Amino acid sequence: MADAKEAYISILEKKLAELTGIEVDQIKKNQLANAADEARVIREMASYVEGIVVQQAGVAQAGLVSPQIAAMFSHINAELGEARGAHALPPLKYDYDALEPHALPMIMEIHHTKHHQGYINNLIAATKKLVEAEAANDVGAMNALLPAIKKFNGGHLNHTIFWTNMAPDAGGEPSGAVADAINESFGSFQSFKDKFSAASVGVKGSGWGWIGYCPKNDKLAIATCQNQDPLQLTHGLVPLLGLDVWEHAYYLQRKNLRADYVKAFFNVINWSNVNERYENARRKAAGH
Ligand code: MN3
């Protein structure tokens, strides 16, 4: 079993060298440096959570605890039906090799089972600390957890949406209500594609490109978020389509060429999922 896996990896490495023209050792070195940096950030946030000391402080009063905390758990609940603290890795609806050649199976597997799972593990730890802080009525500790919950809850929600936004034998142009909304909001599909691609390629450092639905004006908008900041909390838009532009999503296959990765994403967009999300968001905004 281990031998088969090694052989498989070595074939992938050869393919990678052919595709990119770069020696696998160099790719590995760069990738390891990126992964180490990401791991360091996550470790720092995890020890930040561990370091929050819950005390018997003042009694929690309404309006003092950030409403963003409850909002984030309600968004997770709406997406996955998960109660606060009971979070698990949602299985993909396709195999890890199903999105080839647009995403390497190795990237899909690591991204799903290591990165996404990592956010879930840390979210559970942060939630435990939150329960402890609530029991002690420690408003300071509750609010101190906000950045950690934002990162890990956002990481869980963003990836969950992202996996459903892709499918094998997908891509092309949208149809249904969301196609009309795209034409209305951006002029044409091509104009939307250009704007979404430019915004996603242009995210500084790690983050996400999104199309969201604005319940206030009943229109679509393109927005970007840093790190794992959730779209709804940051911009007030309901997420319909998200693109992960963290290097862990593409580096192994495309090195630093984020624009190529964004271009390839259009071949796997699951427009029927995006349309379903659009119709649900609209229904909810209309109050039925
Ligand atoms: Mn990711």
Residues whose N, C-alpha, C, O or C-beta is under 5 A from the ligand:
A	BS01	MN3	H115 D244 W246
